[in-house]
Amino acid sequence: MKFISTRGQAEPVGFVDACLSGLAPDGGLYVPEAWPRIEPAQANESYVDIATRVVAAFAGDELEEETIRGICTRAYSNFAHQSVTPLLQTGPNAFMMELHHGPTLAFKDVAMQFIAQFFDHALAERGQRMSVTCATSGDTGGAAAAAFAGAEHVDLFILHPFERVSPVQRLFMTTTGAANVHNIALDDDFDACQSIVKELFADRDFVAATSLSGVNSINWARIAAQAVYYASAQAALGAGRPLRFVVPSGNMGDALAGYVAARCGLLAGFESVCAVNENDTLRVLFEEGRMVRASAVATPSPAMDISVPSNFERLAFEVSGRDPDLVRQLYQQFAQSGDVTLPERMAGPLGCSGLSARSVSSAETHREMARMLEETGWLVCPHTAVGTRVARDLEPSEAVTVTLATAHAAKFPETVLEATGREAPLPVRVENIASKTEVFERLSPDAATVRDYILQHQRA
């Protein structure tokens, strides 16, 4: 199994190199050279069983199956639910898939716990160490901090927008006490943090000097690990039963993982609606065929306050007929103008991809949180509420609707209290986090400053 860049100017690499490097040298994103055929999951398979088969299909002969099984077993041993991503029925023909039973109460844990185990294994085998960086709009940073804390072969550098994540989200990032975890707060929004990460990767001398890698959703290991819970949902609800997923979306990695699962044969069919907040560039993309850069606005669902969904590039590559020249030209134009209309040879197939997008206002998000409490007795986080609000308005279908619950309500206590009048206490297993000491560095939002910080703090 080889992986190629969406921009076509990087040599094909194996699974381990694709995942350890994160971004391709030409600035593109890695995708499999050909989609593997993976047998659908069975109801009698455990989550670790399914994860082992899915990862093995992408890893090819680079990793032994038992090695992958060991990595997956360690990754999912500390989840609070034995099913890892359990399903709850919310109404007739409708379910919620809870993705927040990991150590930081967010869906990012599902992939990040796998990545940390995988990275430490692969680097130990090679006798190497790396500096790993990620930009976060809230949950990725906490999940990465928990997963990599104490890792022997990795120094982690987290960039988050200062005072634009919830206090609980920040605590999960800044309280690990691990010497290898470094938190950087930047005076700008998430898009600026993500732009700096991309600028760091574009500096090939810096990448070489620091052995730099990334664990944002641009990393293929994230996509592979997230495809597993789509396969798990299909097995739990019936092998041939059509499913319709509603996915709260920001950077589009979670939605893209469902598309990947379908391409590999893990789903009976594929229909997925990206539920977005007032930062609705994904809705504009799918409805108008335009890529538009705009300043992100603050909403009650901050992890989705993203105006440039990076993983769309992988979908653009597929709907272009896997034409790297066209993708490269598209993103060069977008970098220059910030407003590009997709050519018809991409826009037409995009409409047939199974993916679409709908937006929800901040006021609707608050009302939906209150309505979910009234109807089910459950407190849901504002991101999940964006999803359930979109699901509520979908046209009737024979497909079972599965809304992804992306985070625990306790990660956003102020928003939950404002919307519902109810407190959202932290689960007992993490309730002591508020008493821990925070450690983070506030820096100006420019790549040179961040570059210097990483050089000063990486371990030899």
C-alpha positions as CSV (number, residue, x, y, z in Angstrom):
1,M,0.0,0.0,0.0
2,K,1.5,3.3,-1.1
3,F,0.2,6.8,-0.4
4,I,0.3,9.7,-2.8
5,S,-0.1,13.5,-2.5
6,T,-3.2,15.3,-3.6
7,R,-0.9,17.8,-5.3
8,G,1.2,15.2,-7.2
9,Q,4.7,16.5,-6.6
10,A,5.8,14.2,-3.8
11,E,7.1,10.7,-4.1
12,P,4.7,7.9,-3.0
13,V,5.4,6.6,0.5
14,G,4.3,3.8,2.7
15,F,1.7,4.0,5.5
16,V,4.2,4.6,8.3
17,D,6.0,7.5,6.5
18,A,2.7,9.0,5.4
19,C,1.4,9.1,9.0
20,L,4.7,10.2,10.6
21,S,5.1,13.1,8.2
22,G,1.5,14.2,8.3
23,L,1.7,16.7,5.4
24,A,3.3,15.8,2.1
25,P,6.4,17.7,1.1
26,D,4.6,19.5,-1.7
27,G,1.9,20.8,0.7
28,G,-0.7,18.3,-0.3
29,L,-2.4,15.6,1.8
30,Y,-1.7,11.9,1.6
31,V,-4.3,9.5,0.3
32,P,-4.0,5.8,-0.6
33,E,-2.8,5.2,-4.2
34,A,-5.8,2.9,-4.5
35,W,-8.7,2.2,-2.1
36,P,-8.4,-1.1,-0.3
37,R,-11.4,-3.4,-0.2
38,I,-12.3,-4.1,3.5
39,E,-14.9,-6.6,4.5
40,P,-17.8,-4.9,6.4
41,A,-17.7,-5.3,10.2
42,Q,-19.8,-8.0,11.9
43,A,-21.9,-7.6,14.9
44,N,-19.8,-10.1,16.9
45,E,-16.6,-8.2,16.3
46,S,-15.2,-6.0,19.1
47,Y,-14.2,-2.5,18.4
48,V,-10.5,-3.5,18.6
49,D,-11.2,-6.3,16.1
50,I,-12.7,-3.8,13.6
51,A,-10.0,-1.3,14.2
52,T,-7.3,-3.9,13.7
53,R,-8.7,-4.9,10.3
54,V,-9.2,-1.4,9.1
55,V,-5.7,-0.2,10.0
56,A,-4.1,-3.3,8.7
57,A,-5.8,-2.7,5.3
58,F,-4.1,0.7,5.0
59,A,-0.8,-0.4,6.6
60,G,-0.3,-3.3,4.1
61,D,2.8,-5.3,4.9
62,E,4.5,-2.5,6.9
63,L,3.0,-3.6,10.2
64,E,2.1,-7.1,11.5
65,E,-1.5,-7.6,12.4
66,E,-0.7,-8.6,15.9
67,T,1.4,-5.3,16.3
68,I,-1.7,-3.3,15.2
69,R,-3.9,-5.3,17.5
70,G,-1.6,-4.4,20.4
71,I,-1.6,-0.8,19.5
72,C,-5.4,-0.7,19.3
73,T,-5.9,-2.6,22.5
74,R,-3.7,-0.1,24.4
75,A,-5.4,2.8,22.7
76,Y,-8.9,1.8,23.7
77,S,-8.3,0.3,27.1
78,N,-9.0,3.5,28.9
79,F,-12.4,4.4,27.3
80,A,-15.3,4.6,29.8
81,H,-17.6,2.4,27.6
82,Q,-16.6,-1.0,26.4
83,S,-18.2,-0.3,23.0
84,V,-15.9,2.7,22.7
85,T,-18.5,4.6,20.5
86,P,-21.9,3.3,21.7
87,L,-25.2,4.1,20.0
88,L,-28.3,5.5,21.7
89,Q,-31.7,5.6,20.1
90,T,-33.1,9.2,20.0
91,G,-36.4,8.5,18.2
92,P,-38.0,6.5,15.4
93,N,-35.2,5.4,13.0
94,A,-32.8,7.8,14.6
95,F,-29.7,7.2,16.8
96,M,-26.9,9.2,18.4
97,M,-23.4,7.8,18.3
98,E,-21.5,8.9,21.4
99,L,-17.9,9.6,20.6
100,H,-17.0,11.2,24.0
101,H,-16.1,8.3,26.2
102,G,-12.4,8.8,25.9
103,P,-10.1,10.5,28.5
104,T,-10.8,14.1,27.4
105,L,-14.5,13.6,26.6
106,A,-14.3,14.3,22.9
107,F,-14.4,12.4,19.6
108,K,-10.8,13.4,19.0
109,D,-9.7,10.8,21.6
110,V,-10.8,7.9,19.4
111,A,-8.1,8.7,16.8
112,M,-5.5,10.4,19.0
113,Q,-5.2,7.6,21.4
114,F,-4.4,5.3,18.5
115,I,-1.9,7.8,16.9
116,A,0.1,8.2,20.1
117,Q,0.5,4.5,20.6
118,F,1.3,4.1,16.9
119,F,3.8,6.9,16.8
120,D,5.7,5.8,19.9
121,H,5.9,2.2,18.5
122,A,7.0,3.3,15.0
123,L,9.6,5.7,16.3
124,A,11.0,3.2,18.8
125,E,11.4,0.7,15.9
126,R,13.4,3.3,14.0
127,G,15.4,4.6,16.9
128,Q,14.0,8.2,16.3
129,R,12.2,10.9,18.1
130,M,10.0,13.7,16.7
131,S,8.5,17.1,17.4
132,V,4.7,16.9,16.8
133,T,2.6,20.0,16.4
134,C,-1.1,20.6,16.1
135,A,-3.4,23.6,15.8
136,T,-6.6,23.2,17.8
137,S,-10.0,24.9,18.0
138,G,-10.6,23.2,21.3
139,D,-10.7,19.4,21.4
140,T,-7.8,18.2,19.3
141,G,-5.3,19.8,21.7
142,G,-6.7,18.2,24.8
143,A,-6.9,14.8,23.1
144,A,-3.3,15.1,21.8
145,A,-2.0,16.2,25.2
146,A,-3.7,13.3,27.0
147,A,-2.5,10.8,24.4
148,F,1.1,11.9,24.1
149,A,1.8,12.9,27.7
150,G,4.9,11.1,28.8
151,A,5.6,9.6,25.3
152,E,9.2,8.6,25.1
153,H,9.8,9.6,21.5
154,V,7.6,12.6,21.0
155,D,7.7,16.3,22.0
156,L,4.2,17.8,21.5
157,F,3.6,21.5,20.7
158,I,-0.1,22.6,20.8
159,L,-1.3,25.9,19.2
160,H,-4.7,27.2,20.4
161,P,-6.4,30.6,20.0
162,F,-6.2,32.5,23.2
163,E,-9.6,32.8,25.0
164,R,-11.4,31.2,22.1
165,V,-11.7,27.7,23.6
166,S,-13.8,26.8,26.6
167,P,-12.1,26.7,30.0
168,V,-12.6,23.0,30.3
169,Q,-11.1,22.4,26.8
170,R,-8.1,24.4,27.8
171,L,-7.7,22.5,31.1
172,F,-7.4,19.2,29.3
173,M,-4.5,20.7,27.2
174,T,-2.7,22.6,29.9
175,T,-2.8,20.3,33.0
176,T,-1.0,17.1,32.0
177,G,2.1,18.0,33.9
178,A,4.1,16.2,31.3
179,A,7.5,17.6,30.4
180,N,7.1,16.7,26.7
181,V,3.8,18.6,26.3
182,H,4.0,22.3,25.4
183,N,1.0,24.6,25.1
184,I,1.1,27.8,23.1
185,A,-1.8,30.3,23.2
186,L,-1.9,32.7,20.2
187,D,-3.7,36.0,20.0
188,D,-5.7,35.1,17.0
189,D,-8.3,32.6,15.8
190,F,-8.0,28.9,14.9
191,D,-7.5,29.6,11.2
192,A,-4.4,31.7,12.1
193,C,-3.1,28.8,14.3
194,Q,-3.7,26.3,11.4
195,S,-2.0,28.7,8.9
196,I,1.1,28.9,11.1
197,V,1.3,25.1,11.3
198,K,1.1,24.9,7.5
199,E,3.8,27.6,7.2
200,L,6.1,25.6,9.6
201,F,5.7,22.5,7.4
202,A,6.4,24.5,4.3
203,D,9.9,25.3,5.8
204,R,11.6,22.1,4.8
205,D,14.8,23.0,6.6
206,F,12.9,23.5,9.8
207,V,11.0,20.2,9.3
208,A,14.3,18.4,8.9
209,A,15.9,20.1,11.9
210,T,13.1,19.3,14.2
211,S,11.8,16.0,12.7
212,L,8.4,17.8,12.6
213,S,5.1,16.0,12.2
214,G,1.5,16.9,12.7
215,V,-1.6,15.2,14.2
216,N,-4.4,17.5,13.0
217,S,-7.1,15.8,10.9
218,I,-4.8,16.3,7.9
219,N,-2.8,13.2,9.2
220,W,-4.0,10.1,7.5
221,A,-3.8,8.0,10.7
222,R,-6.6,10.2,12.0
223,I,-8.8,9.5,9.1
224,A,-8.1,5.8,9.2
225,A,-8.9,5.5,12.9
226,Q,-12.1,7.5,12.6
227,A,-13.4,5.4,9.7
228,V,-13.6,2.5,12.3
229,Y,-16.6,3.9,14.1
230,Y,-18.6,4.3,10.9
231,A,-18.0,0.6,10.3
232,S,-18.9,-0.2,13.9
233,A,-22.2,1.7,13.5
234,Q,-23.0,-0.2,10.4
235,A,-22.4,-3.6,12.1
236,A,-24.5,-2.6,15.1
237,L,-27.5,-1.4,13.1
238,G,-27.5,-4.1,10.4
239,A,-25.1,-5.1,7.7
240,G,-27.3,-4.2,4.8
241,R,-29.3,-1.3,6.4
242,P,-28.8,2.1,4.8
243,L,-27.5,4.7,7.1
244,R,-27.5,8.5,6.9
245,F,-24.9,10.2,9.1
246,V,-25.1,13.8,10.4
247,V,-21.6,15.0,11.3
248,P,-20.9,18.3,13.2
249,S,-18.1,19.6,11.1
250,G,-15.2,22.1,11.2
251,N,-12.1,20.8,9.5
252,M,-14.1,18.1,7.8
253,G,-11.9,15.2,9.0
254,D,-14.7,13.3,10.7
255,A,-17.0,13.6,7.7
256,L,-14.2,12.6,5.3
257,A,-13.6,9.5,7.4
258,G,-17.2,8.4,6.6
259,Y,-16.5,8.9,2.9
260,V,-13.4,6.8,3.2
261,A,-15.3,4.0,5.0
262,A,-17.8,3.9,2.2
263,R,-15.1,3.9,-0.5
264,C,-13.5,0.9,1.2
265,G,-16.8,-1.1,1.3
266,L,-17.4,-0.7,5.0
267,L,-20.9,0.9,4.6
268,A,-24.0,-0.4,2.8
269,G,-24.3,3.0,1.1
270,F,-23.2,6.5,1.9
271,E,-25.1,9.7,2.8
272,S,-23.5,12.2,5.2
273,V,-24.6,15.7,6.1
274,C,-22.0,18.1,7.4
275,A,-23.7,20.1,10.2
276,V,-22.0,23.5,10.5
277,N,-22.5,26.6,12.5
278,E,-22.5,30.2,11.3
279,N,-19.0,29.6,9.8
280,D,-20.6,28.0,6.8
281,T,-17.9,27.7,4.2
282,L,-18.7,24.0,3.8
283,R,-22.4,24.9,3.0
284,V,-21.2,27.4,0.4
285,L,-18.9,24.7,-1.0
286,F,-21.5,22.1,-1.4
287,E,-24.4,24.4,-2.4
288,E,-22.7,27.0,-4.5
289,G,-19.5,25.2,-5.6
290,R,-17.3,28.0,-4.2
291,M,-14.3,27.9,-1.9
292,V,-14.4,31.2,0.1
293,R,-12.0,32.3,2.8
294,A,-13.6,34.4,5.5
295,S,-12.8,35.4,9.1
296,A,-14.1,32.9,11.5
297,V,-16.8,34.3,13.8
298,A,-17.2,33.2,17.5
299,T,-20.2,30.9,18.1
300,P,-21.4,28.7,21.0
301,S,-19.7,25.7,19.2
302,P,-16.1,27.0,19.1
303,A,-14.5,23.8,17.9
304,M,-16.3,24.4,14.6
305,D,-15.3,28.0,14.2
306,I,-13.3,27.2,11.1
307,S,-13.5,28.9,7.8
308,V,-11.0,26.8,5.8
309,P,-11.8,23.1,6.1
310,S,-8.5,21.4,5.3
311,N,-9.8,18.0,4.5
312,F,-11.9,19.2,1.6
313,E,-8.7,18.9,-0.4
314,R,-8.9,15.1,-0.2
315,L,-12.4,15.2,-1.5
316,A,-11.5,17.7,-4.2
317,F,-8.8,15.2,-5.3
318,E,-11.4,12.4,-5.6
319,V,-14.1,14.4,-7.4
320,S,-11.5,15.8,-9.8
321,G,-10.9,12.3,-11.0
322,R,-7.6,12.2,-9.0
323,D,-6.1,15.0,-11.0
324,P,-3.3,16.5,-8.9
325,D,-2.6,19.2,-11.4
326,L,-6.1,20.5,-11.1
327,V,-6.1,20.3,-7.3
328,R,-2.8,22.1,-7.2
329,Q,-4.0,24.9,-9.5
330,L,-7.2,25.2,-7.5
331,Y,-5.4,25.7,-4.2
332,Q,-2.9,28.1,-5.7
333,Q,-5.7,30.2,-6.9
334,F,-7.4,30.0,-3.5
335,A,-4.2,31.0,-1.7
336,Q,-4.0,34.1,-3.9
337,S,-7.7,35.2,-4.0
338,G,-9.5,33.5,-1.2
339,D,-12.6,33.0,-3.5
340,V,-12.5,30.3,-6.2
341,T,-15.4,28.7,-8.1
342,L,-14.9,24.9,-8.6
343,P,-14.7,23.9,-12.3
344,E,-17.7,21.9,-13.5
345,R,-15.6,18.7,-13.7
346,M,-15.3,18.9,-9.9
347,A,-18.6,20.6,-9.0
348,G,-20.7,17.9,-10.8
349,P,-19.1,14.9,-9.1
350,L,-19.1,16.7,-5.8
351,G,-22.9,16.7,-5.9
352,C,-22.8,13.0,-6.3
353,S,-20.3,12.3,-3.5
354,G,-22.9,11.5,-0.9
355,L,-21.8,14.5,1.1
356,S,-23.7,17.8,1.7
357,A,-23.8,20.5,4.3
358,R,-26.4,22.6,6.2
359,S,-25.8,25.4,8.7
360,V,-27.3,26.3,12.0
361,S,-27.4,29.7,13.7
362,S,-26.2,30.3,17.3
363,A,-29.7,31.0,18.4
364,E,-30.9,27.7,16.9
365,T,-28.1,25.9,18.7
366,H,-29.2,27.2,22.1
367,R,-32.8,26.3,21.4
368,E,-31.8,22.8,20.2
369,M,-29.9,22.2,23.5
370,A,-33.0,23.1,25.5
371,R,-35.2,21.0,23.2
372,M,-33.0,17.9,23.5
373,L,-33.1,18.2,27.3
374,E,-36.9,18.5,27.2
375,E,-37.4,15.6,24.8
376,T,-34.8,13.1,26.1
377,G,-33.6,14.3,29.5
378,W,-30.0,14.6,28.0
379,L,-27.7,17.5,28.1
380,V,-25.8,17.7,24.8
381,C,-22.8,19.9,23.9
382,P,-23.4,22.8,21.5
383,H,-21.5,21.0,18.7
384,T,-23.7,17.9,19.0
385,A,-26.8,20.2,19.1
386,V,-25.8,21.6,15.7
387,G,-25.9,18.1,14.5
388,T,-29.3,17.1,16.1
389,R,-30.8,20.4,14.8
390,V,-29.8,19.5,11.3
391,A,-31.0,15.9,11.7
392,R,-34.4,17.2,12.9
393,D,-34.9,19.0,9.6
394,L,-33.8,16.3,7.2
395,E,-36.3,14.9,4.7
396,P,-37.9,11.6,5.6
397,S,-35.9,8.6,4.5
398,E,-35.7,4.8,4.8
399,A,-32.2,5.2,6.0
400,V,-31.4,5.2,9.7
401,T,-30.2,8.6,10.8
402,V,-27.1,8.5,13.0
403,T,-26.0,11.9,14.5
404,L,-22.4,12.0,15.9
405,A,-22.3,13.3,19.4
406,T,-18.8,14.8,19.3
407,A,-18.2,16.0,22.9
408,H,-19.5,15.7,26.4
409,A,-21.7,18.5,27.6
410,A,-19.5,19.1,30.6
411,K,-16.8,20.5,28.3
412,F,-19.0,23.6,27.7
413,P,-20.7,24.2,31.1
414,E,-21.2,27.9,30.6
415,T,-23.0,27.4,27.2
416,V,-25.1,24.5,28.6
417,L,-26.2,26.5,31.6
418,E,-27.1,29.5,29.4
419,A,-29.1,27.4,27.0
420,T,-30.8,25.0,29.4
421,G,-30.6,26.5,32.9
422,R,-28.9,23.2,34.0
423,E,-25.4,22.5,35.3
424,A,-23.3,20.1,33.3
425,P,-20.9,18.4,35.8
426,L,-17.8,16.7,34.8
427,P,-17.8,12.9,35.0
428,V,-16.3,11.5,38.2
429,R,-13.3,10.1,36.3
430,V,-12.1,13.6,35.3
431,E,-13.7,15.9,37.9
432,N,-10.3,16.7,39.6
433,I,-9.0,18.4,36.5
434,A,-10.0,21.9,37.7
435,S,-7.7,21.6,40.7
436,K,-4.6,20.9,38.6
437,T,-2.0,23.6,37.7
438,E,-2.1,25.0,34.2
439,V,1.0,25.6,32.1
440,F,0.9,27.4,28.8
441,E,2.8,30.2,27.0
442,R,1.1,33.1,25.3
443,L,2.9,34.1,22.1
444,S,2.3,36.5,19.2
445,P,0.7,34.8,16.2
446,D,3.5,34.6,13.7
447,A,5.4,31.6,12.4
448,A,8.9,32.9,13.3
449,T,8.0,33.2,17.0
450,V,6.5,29.7,17.1
451,R,9.5,28.3,15.2
452,D,11.9,29.8,17.7
453,Y,9.9,28.4,20.7
454,I,9.9,24.9,19.2
455,L,13.6,25.0,18.6
456,Q,14.2,26.1,22.2
457,H,12.0,23.5,23.9
458,Q,12.4,20.3,21.9
459,R,14.4,17.6,23.6
460,A,17.6,16.3,22.1
